[in-house]
Amino acid sequence: MHLVNARLIVERSPWTLTLSAENLFNKRYNTDYFSAFFAGTPTDVGFPNSPRQLNAKLSVRF
C-alpha cells in the first residue's frame, strides 16, 4: 500500500502560498483491526485512517 502526499509552494515577495495534500488519493484502510473473537465484541472492530486532507496557507512578510 502506498500513500501519496504533496506540497506546492509559490513565493512572490512579500507573500508565500503553500498548498498541501495528505492521502491525496483518499486510500482507505484500518490502522487497527480486532476480530470479534479476540475483542470480545459481537462484531469485528476496526479503526479507519484519516481521510484526504487538503490545506492552504498564505503568509505575508512586512
N, C-alpha and C positions, 0 to 999 in steps of 0.2 A: 504494500500500500504506500502511495506517495501523496503527500500534501504539498500544495503549491501556495507560497506566499509571495507577494510582490510589493515593491515600493518604487514610486516615481517622485523625484524631487526636481522642481523647477525653481531656479534662483534668478531673480531680476532685482538688482539693487533698487530699493531698500527692502523688498519683500521676498519671502520664500514660501512656496506652496508645496506641501507634501501630501501625496495620495498613497494610501497603502491598503492592502487586502490580505487577510489571513484566511486560509482554507478557501482559496479562490474558486475552486470548482465544487464547493459545498459537499465534500466527501463525508458521508455519514458512517459512523462506526461506534461501537461501545467502548468506552475507556475501561470499564469494569463490567464483568458479567458473572453472575452466580446462578447455577442451576437450582431449580426448586428443591431438589433432593438435599443439596448442601446448605441452601439458605434457610430451609425450614419454612418456606412460604408456599402458598398454593400454586404460584406460577413462577417462572424464571424471572430474575431481576437483572436489568441492565441499565447502565448509566451512559447516556449518549455524550459524544463530544460536542464542542461548541460549533454552532453553525457558521456560515460565512460571515466575516466582519469586514466592512468597508469603512475607511477612515479618511478624513481630510483635515489638514491643519494649515492655517495661514499665519505666518509670522511677519511682523513688520519691525524693522530696526529704525530708530530715530534718536 
